[in-house]
Amino acid sequence: MTPLADLSIAGQRLCFQSIQEKTAMTEHSLWRFSRALHRAINERQLDDLEAVIDEDVEWAIYGPIDMFPFLGARRGKEAVLEAVRQIAENVSVHRFDRESIMLGVDTAASMLRYSLTALDSNQPISLRVAHFAQFKAGRLRSIRVLLDTFDLVEQMLGRSIHLPRMTSCA
Amino acid sequence: MTPLADLSIAGQRLCFQSIQEKTAMTEHSLWRFSRALHRAINERQLDDLEAVIDEDVEWAIYGPIDMFPFLGARRGKEAVLEAVRQIAENVSVHRFDRESIMLGVDTAASMLRYSLTALDSNQPISLRVAHFAQFKAGRLRSIRVLLDTFDLVEQMLGRSIHLPRMTSCA
């Protein structure tokens, strides 16, 4: 897959019928949001993103906010744009692959594997991400994002964190 | 929500039309799998689960396998049942809430918040989980599960892991 192309759909059956009925030939809101988000992160151009975010958006990326202050919950467009600005100051997106995807009329969920670069260290970071999004009139109304946060923390630290093995394990 | 009831759907629009066309009035495979999985974990009765898992199932729960050897990738029914047996030796499910869900004909994705109990310490654990699943003839064909692993590790350790703040953050 070419970097930042947004087409890989790993064998998931989609709800095409419902989508086609409601949106005719128009593009799903997810694709426009995804392009705008990646442009905002990599080019620090937030105008496309601003156009596809609802004023009252609910936004949450679950993760350790002590280390990554741009994670966590945000409410409203301005707070979300500021969080994305901070993400853009810290990482760039090298490529991403969608491993699973489900699309509804105004909803979308996917699991992705991102190849990022940490801007201060130029260090590559591989990160698995799951999101559940709702759109309203083509704009993002809510999104919840789950990350494999322990893997992320270890990569950012550049070392393993020693963990005990759970005792009950065979 | 009552413990282990599996009905909370947090405002996600579902692809009802596609589902109804293909499956008429039958229950979605996700619900049967979910009941069987929770029975396997809490009652250590794996017969229901065995009946809803494909022989060649692909299974992955992403997380630190050094600490949690029952996480990671498995292929085939026997390997998956053994992993679930090990999960059942380590945790029980107190309750779970589905925060987001999407259903396709043979696919399902949800984001859930689990309240678990670690069996060796009797310690409560709160864990956010996202899964993407595919079914074939009513049986689980593949599932990928993402956890908020850093949060999980800290709860299992019973202490915070000190993290540096990323330097580029405002």
Interface residues (C-beta under 8 A of the other chain):
Chain A: G11 Q12 R13 L14 C15 F16 Q17 S18 E21 Y62 G63 P64 D66 M67 F68 P69 F70 Q86 E89 N90 E99 S100 M102 G104 V105 D106 T107 A109 M111 L119 D120 R128 V129 A130 F132 Q134 R144 L146 L147 D148 T149 F150 D151 L152 V153 M156 L157 I161 L163 P164 R165 M166 T167 S168 C169 A170
Chain B: G11 Q12 R13 L14 C15 F16 Q17 S18 E21 Y62 G63 P64 D66 M67 F68 P69 F70 Q86 E89 N90 E99 S100 M102 G104 V105 D106 T107 A109 M111 L119 D120 R128 V129 A130 F132 Q134 R144 L146 L147 D148 T149 F150 D151 L152 V153 M156 L157 I161 L163 P164 R165 M166 T167 S168 C169 A170
